Amino acid sequence: MPESSTLADPAPYGYELVLDLHGCNPRRFNRKDIDDYFTELCQRIDMQKCEVHFWDDVGVQPEERQTDPHTKGTSAVCFILTSSIVIHTLDILKTVYVNIFSCKDFDPDLAAAFTRDWFEAATCEPTFLTRR
């Protein structure tokens, strides 16, 4: 990144890849596989993995678990040295939503292809943003 910039043309602050994946393999929607995904993705895009936090029905009483197709799944945040990777899986819909945000540049095509393959997605819709 450039060391200085003008107000008219600010240097990028960071980069965000937003992925919508459909027709995925829901057997990959568990804490172990998601944590392994974060580890492998960070290695591939040269990021330093830090803490991971999960939100799901693990340890929740059966009568209190999510059953709605738009809420049943696992969400996780993987903090990386330069920001975060966020994932939401939806078991019933076989869908995964991923946001990779970093102030360090990374290869969005590599990240998208790896994510598509990891979750065995039928489709992957990427959106790449430069944040200013």
trRosetta pair geometry for C-beta under 8 A, 3 or more apart (Angstrom, degrees):
i j d omega theta_ij theta_ji phi_ij phi_ji
1 11 5.3 97 -178 168 99 127
1 12 6.2 -121 -120 63 110 84
1 103 7.9 -37 -33 168 152 85
1 105 7.7 171 -50 -35 86 106
2 5 5.9 110 88 -65 124 89
2 11 4.6 -145 56 -102 95 128
4 11 7.5 156 123 -28 15 128
5 9 6.0 -126 -170 103 98 69
5 10 4.7 97 123 -144 142 40
5 11 3.9 -154 -46 -22 138 83
6 9 5.2 44 57 43 94 79
6 10 7.3 -114 78 -72 40 49
7 10 6.7 3 -139 -60 28 92
10 13 7.8 0 138 -40 119 86
10 132 4.8 116 82 -169 118 110
11 132 7.8 160 90 -130 29 85
12 15 6.8 27 165 -60 137 79
12 130 4.8 -79 -117 -174 122 103
12 131 6.6 88 -166 65 82 52
12 132 6.0 -77 -118 -86 47 71
13 103 6.0 -63 157 -119 62 98
13 131 4.9 -65 63 109 100 93
13 132 5.8 138 -3 -133 95 20
14 82 7.6 161 -124 157 117 104
14 83 6.5 78 -150 -46 153 151
14 101 6.1 53 139 -179 136 81
14 102 5.7 -171 -160 101 108 32
14 103 3.9 -72 -89 -92 101 54
14 104 7.8 2 -130 12 86 34
14 130 8.0 171 93 -161 36 50
14 131 4.6 -3 63 53 78 120
15 101 7.4 178 89 -145 44 49
15 102 6.0 -15 57 64 84 77
15 103 7.8 134 12 -117 69 20
15 105 6.1 74 -5 -118 144 52
15 106 6.6 -166 81 33 135 80
15 108 7.3 -122 160 -60 125 110
15 128 7.1 -10 -173 -171 97 91
15 129 7.0 159 -159 85 51 57
15 130 6.0 -25 -105 -109 74 57
15 131 6.7 -150 -74 11 21 89
16 99 6.4 -12 -168 -169 103 92
16 100 6.8 161 -152 82 51 52
16 101 4.5 -5 -104 -101 91 83
16 102 7.9 156 -83 19 52 54
16 128 7.4 160 86 -156 51 46
16 129 4.4 -8 59 58 97 106
16 131 5.9 68 -11 -38 107 114
17 98 7.6 -5 109 113 92 98
17 99 7.3 161 82 -154 53 43
17 100 4.4 2 51 52 100 103
17 101 8.0 -158 26 -67 59 46
17 106 7.8 -84 -16 83 127 113
17 108 4.6 170 -95 -131 126 100
17 111 5.6 115 74 92 169 139
17 112 6.6 -131 -177 -60 134 91
17 126 6.3 -30 -166 -156 94 103
17 127 7.4 149 -159 78 47 50
17 128 5.4 -14 -105 -105 73 76
17 129 7.8 -166 -73 23 30 72
18 97 7.9 -14 -171 -170 81 85
18 98 7.5 164 -155 88 38 57
18 99 5.4 -5 -105 -105 71 78
18 126 7.1 135 76 -160 54 51
18 127 4.3 -14 60 61 105 101
18 128 7.8 -163 23 -74 72 30
18 129 7.1 41 -8 -6 106 109
19 96 7.5 -4 112 110 105 93
19 97 7.0 163 87 -155 64 41
19 98 4.3 2 53 56 110 99
19 99 7.7 -163 22 -71 72 36
19 100 7.8 36 -6 -3 108 98
19 111 8.0 -138 -47 127 135 96
19 112 5.9 172 -99 -120 122 82
19 115 5.6 44 143 104 175 154
19 116 7.9 -133 -164 -59 134 77
19 124 6.0 -22 -161 -165 104 94
19 125 7.1 142 -157 73 51 52
19 126 5.5 -18 -100 -100 76 70
19 127 7.9 -163 -70 25 35 68
20 95 7.6 -20 -171 -166 75 104
20 97 6.0 -5 -107 -108 62 78
20 124 7.4 152 78 -156 50 44
20 125 4.3 -11 59 57 101 106
21 24 5.4 63 130 -62 111 119
21 95 6.6 152 86 -160 63 55
21 96 4.3 -5 60 59 116 94
21 97 7.5 -162 25 -72 77 34
21 98 7.2 32 -5 1 113 105
21 115 6.8 -135 -57 136 142 103
21 116 6.3 -174 -116 -107 119 63
21 119 5.6 78 137 84 156 142
21 121 3.9 -88 -167 -108 107 147
21 123 6.9 170 -149 90 48 57
21 124 5.0 -7 -102 -104 83 76
21 125 7.7 -163 -71 22 39 68
22 93 7.9 -67 -132 151 83 92
22 94 7.0 72 -169 103 55 87
22 95 5.4 -12 -106 -107 64 85
22 121 6.5 85 54 -161 33 100
22 122 6.1 -54 100 59 74 97
22 123 4.8 2 52 56 96 103
23 94 5.9 26 -123 123 18 125
23 121 5.9 100 74 -165 79 55
23 122 2.7 -7 86 13 149 119
23 123 6.0 84 24 11 116 78
24 28 6.9 -92 163 49 108 120
24 29 7.7 100 116 -53 125 105
24 89 7.6 -107 90 -140 149 97
24 94 5.0 180 51 172 68 76
24 95 6.4 141 14 -97 114 15
24 96 5.2 64 -42 -11 165 107
24 119 4.2 -28 -143 156 119 108
24 120 6.1 113 -154 71 58 70
24 121 4.8 -22 -86 -91 81 73
24 122 7.6 -119 -54 3 41 74
25 28 5.1 76 89 -5 95 106
25 94 7.6 29 -65 -150 11 102
25 119 6.3 -174 37 178 79 54
25 120 4.0 39 -14 54 115 129
26 29 4.9 -34 -161 8 63 124
26 89 7.4 134 -131 169 73 119
26 91 4.9 83 -152 -146 132 65
26 94 5.4 -92 -48 -106 100 73
27 30 7.7 -29 173 -10 44 111
27 33 7.9 107 128 -33 62 164
28 33 4.6 -145 -160 145 63 152
28 34 7.6 116 155 -61 76 66
28 37 7.6 80 174 -55 112 128
28 89 7.9 -155 97 -123 79 148
28 118 6.9 141 -166 147 152 76
28 119 5.3 -158 82 -121 151 63
28 120 7.0 156 -16 14 139 100
29 33 7.3 -22 -19 70 10 128
29 34 7.3 36 -148 -54 36 110
29 73 6.1 -76 -175 -150 136 86
29 74 5.5 162 174 21 84 113
29 89 4.0 180 -131 146 110 153
29 91 5.6 -166 91 -89 158 78
29 96 7.6 -153 -93 -85 99 101
30 33 5.2 78 57 19 81 102
30 34 6.7 -160 85 -7 34 95
30 74 6.9 142 -112 -29 21 158
31 34 5.9 -63 -140 42 25 108
31 35 6.0 24 162 -18 65 110
31 54 5.6 -23 -112 -94 104 162
31 56 7.2 -134 -61 24 96 150
31 58 6.8 3 -35 -46 131 154
31 74 6.9 -152 -66 -148 62 149
31 76 7.7 134 -123 -78 68 137
32 35 6.0 -59 -148 38 25 108
32 36 6.3 24 154 -17 63 109
33 36 5.5 -53 -145 39 32 113
33 37 6.3 42 151 -27 65 101
34 37 5.3 -45 -149 29 34 118
34 38 6.7 37 151 -19 63 99
34 54 7.5 116 83 -103 141 111
34 74 6.3 -133 -36 116 156 138
34 76 5.4 129 147 15 140 153
34 87 6.2 -167 -151 82 116 150
34 89 7.4 -119 -85 -21 126 133
35 38 5.7 -47 -152 32 35 112
35 39 6.5 36 150 -19 64 104
35 52 5.7 132 -114 112 91 173
35 76 7.8 -124 -69 -169 66 163
36 39 5.6 -53 -149 36 34 114
36 40 6.2 26 157 -12 68 108
37 40 6.1 -61 -145 42 27 104
37 41 5.9 27 159 -19 65 112
37 87 7.6 66 95 -67 139 165
37 115 7.6 68 -169 -119 118 70
37 118 5.3 104 -120 169 104 151
37 119 7.8 29 -111 -55 143 87
38 41 5.9 -57 -141 39 25 110
38 42 6.2 26 161 -20 63 108
38 49 5.9 110 144 -126 100 128
38 52 6.0 160 53 -95 170 129
38 76 7.6 -101 -51 122 132 133
38 78 4.1 174 -137 -95 138 160
38 85 6.2 166 -124 76 93 138
39 42 6.1 -60 -152 35 24 109
39 43 6.7 22 153 -17 61 107
39 49 6.0 -45 -105 -33 54 169
40 43 5.7 -54 -151 35 34 112
40 44 6.3 30 154 -18 67 109
40 114 7.3 -162 125 178 105 129
40 118 7.3 160 79 -99 136 132
41 44 5.7 -61 -148 39 31 109
41 45 6.2 -4 166 9 69 110
41 47 7.7 -8 121 41 79 120
41 85 6.9 121 101 -131 143 168
41 100 7.7 -132 162 -101 135 133
41 111 6.5 60 -157 -136 103 84
41 114 6.1 152 -107 113 78 137
41 115 7.0 37 -102 -72 125 85
41 118 7.8 -52 -62 -36 100 159
42 45 6.6 -70 -135 53 25 86
42 46 7.9 -86 171 89 55 3
42 47 4.3 -96 -144 73 79 91
42 48 6.8 86 -176 -120 125 4
42 49 4.2 -123 -25 -50 174 98
42 78 7.6 -124 -53 145 120 138
42 80 6.3 -178 -114 -112 114 118
42 85 7.8 -126 -68 -11 90 145
43 46 7.7 19 -178 -76 26 38
44 110 6.1 -161 153 150 111 117
44 111 7.3 153 103 -90 117 60
44 114 5.6 129 96 -78 170 164
45 100 7.6 40 73 -177 173 149
45 106 4.2 33 -177 -159 114 126
45 107 6.2 -148 -122 41 87 79
45 110 6.4 159 -86 96 85 117
45 111 5.3 21 -71 -76 137 103
46 104 8.0 -113 104 135 94 133
46 106 6.9 -174 53 -115 85 92
47 80 4.5 -15 165 -161 122 141
47 81 6.9 -173 -175 31 75 89
47 82 6.5 -107 -138 31 99 108
47 85 8.0 122 101 -37 161 120
47 102 6.4 -111 -107 -101 126 148
47 104 7.0 158 -104 71 85 132
47 106 6.8 -19 -51 -88 107 138
48 80 6.0 128 72 -168 55 79
48 81 3.9 34 62 -15 115 122
48 82 7.6 106 37 -8 89 83
49 52 7.7 -6 -179 -50 107 101
49 78 6.3 -42 -142 176 92 115
49 80 6.0 -47 -102 -107 38 78
50 78 7.5 138 56 172 65 67
50 79 4.2 -49 73 97 116 95
50 80 6.0 167 7 -111 93 20
50 81 6.3 132 -42 -61 114 56
51 78 7.6 -175 97 -150 43 47
51 79 4.8 25 53 35 81 116
52 76 6.0 3 -174 -178 95 116
52 77 7.1 171 -149 87 50 49
52 78 4.8 -11 -102 -104 86 76
52 79 7.6 -146 -72 18 40 70
53 76 6.5 167 85 -152 47 67
53 77 5.1 1 53 53 96 94
54 58 7.2 24 120 26 133 130
54 74 6.4 -30 -158 -167 103 102
54 75 7.2 140 -160 83 53 52
54 76 4.8 -22 -101 -98 66 95
55 74 7.3 149 79 -161 53 53
55 75 4.4 -10 60 64 103 101
55 76 7.2 -171 21 -75 68 47
56 73 7.2 -86 -119 126 93 37
56 74 4.1 -12 -87 -111 126 78
56 75 6.9 175 -63 26 74 60
57 60 4.5 -89 -159 41 66 126
57 65 4.2 47 -142 -132 138 99
57 66 6.0 -131 -65 19 119 87
57 72 7.7 -8 -26 -143 133 72
60 64 5.1 -120 172 90 102 105
60 65 5.2 133 102 -83 120 74
61 64 4.6 68 65 16 89 109
61 65 7.4 -139 91 -32 44 80
62 65 5.8 -38 -151 -1 36 118
65 72 7.6 55 153 -120 92 95
66 71 4.4 -129 -158 117 132 99
66 72 4.3 -176 114 -89 104 64
66 73 7.5 -61 89 12 144 50
67 72 6.0 31 -126 -68 14 127
68 71 4.5 47 70 28 105 103
68 72 6.2 171 66 -23 45 90
69 72 6.4 -46 -115 29 23 107
69 90 6.6 57 169 176 65 117
69 92 4.1 -102 -121 84 82 134
69 93 5.2 100 176 -46 103 96
70 90 6.8 -28 -131 -129 29 135
70 93 7.5 52 -85 -29 48 139
71 90 7.9 41 3 -121 7 95
72 90 6.7 80 73 -155 65 66
72 91 5.1 -69 123 38 99 109
72 92 5.6 62 68 -9 126 106
73 88 6.5 79 104 174 134 69
73 89 4.2 -160 -175 96 119 66
73 90 4.4 -87 -46 -97 146 33
73 91 4.9 -175 -89 -17 76 77
74 87 7.7 11 108 110 87 102
74 88 7.8 -179 93 -149 45 40
74 89 4.9 13 51 44 80 112
75 86 7.6 -3 -172 -175 91 86
75 87 6.8 176 -148 93 49 58
75 88 4.8 -5 -105 -106 90 73
75 89 7.5 -161 -72 22 45 65
76 86 7.4 178 91 -150 49 49
76 87 5.2 1 54 55 88 98
77 84 5.7 -19 -169 -167 95 126
77 85 7.5 150 -159 78 48 49
77 86 5.3 -13 -106 -104 74 79
78 84 6.6 147 79 -161 51 68
78 85 4.4 -9 59 59 105 99
78 86 7.7 -161 25 -72 68 35
78 87 7.7 32 -4 -2 102 104
79 83 7.8 -129 -152 135 62 26
79 84 5.3 -39 -109 -101 51 87
80 83 6.0 6 62 61 95 50
80 84 6.2 174 18 -93 81 26
80 85 6.3 63 -24 -14 116 93
80 102 6.5 -35 84 -98 135 107
81 104 8.0 30 86 -9 95 138
82 102 4.4 53 107 -155 118 90
82 103 5.1 -136 -175 44 102 77
82 104 4.2 -88 -111 0 173 105
83 101 4.6 -98 133 107 145 85
83 102 4.8 -158 30 -100 118 46
83 103 6.2 129 -40 -9 115 77
84 99 7.9 28 104 101 90 97
84 101 5.8 12 59 56 71 100
85 98 7.0 -10 -175 -168 91 95
85 99 7.1 174 -153 88 46 55
85 100 5.0 -3 -113 -109 89 72
85 101 7.6 -180 -83 25 44 63
86 98 7.1 159 85 -154 55 47
86 99 4.6 5 52 52 101 100
86 101 7.9 16 3 6 99 104
87 96 6.6 -21 -163 -168 98 98
87 97 7.1 152 -156 83 48 55
87 98 5.1 -7 -104 -103 79 78
87 99 8.0 -158 -69 26 43 62
88 96 7.2 157 82 -157 52 49
88 97 4.5 -2 55 55 100 103
88 98 8.0 -159 26 -68 63 42
89 95 7.3 161 -157 89 49 52
89 96 5.1 -15 -105 -104 74 80
89 97 8.0 -162 -73 25 33 65
90 93 4.1 4 115 44 123 110
90 94 7.3 -45 90 15 81 16
90 95 4.5 5 49 57 112 95
90 96 7.6 -157 20 -72 72 38
91 94 7.6 8 174 -70 27 47
96 115 7.7 -155 111 171 136 105
96 119 5.1 -79 1 -145 155 168
96 121 7.0 -101 35 -82 114 120
98 115 5.8 -114 31 -151 164 150
100 106 7.2 -80 140 72 130 146
100 108 8.0 173 70 -117 127 76
100 111 5.8 -85 25 177 167 152
101 131 7.6 36 -149 -16 102 147
102 105 7.7 -150 102 -46 112 9
102 106 5.9 62 55 -9 143 120
106 110 7.8 -112 161 60 86 111
106 111 6.3 57 133 -41 120 131
107 110 3.9 45 105 16 120 116
107 111 6.4 158 91 -15 66 86
108 111 5.6 -57 -144 41 35 112
108 112 6.0 35 158 -21 69 107
108 126 6.6 130 161 179 110 140
108 128 4.6 7 -142 -101 172 129
109 112 5.9 -54 -143 37 28 109
109 113 6.2 25 159 -16 64 109
110 113 6.0 -58 -144 39 27 107
110 114 6.2 25 158 -17 64 110
111 114 6.0 -57 -145 39 26 110
111 115 6.2 24 158 -18 63 111
112 115 5.9 -58 -145 38 28 109
112 116 6.2 31 156 -21 64 107
112 124 5.9 140 180 145 95 135
112 126 4.5 -35 -110 -76 143 139
113 116 5.7 -52 -146 35 29 113
113 117 6.3 25 157 -14 64 109
114 117 5.9 -61 -149 41 28 108
114 118 6.1 32 155 -26 66 109
115 118 5.6 -51 -141 32 30 114
115 119 6.5 2 168 6 64 109
115 121 7.7 16 126 -2 74 134
115 124 6.9 132 93 -134 98 138
116 119 6.9 -79 -152 50 21 89
116 121 4.7 -93 -148 47 68 116
116 124 4.0 -76 -92 -42 114 149
117 120 7.2 20 -172 -78 33 45
121 124 5.1 94 100 -61 144 91
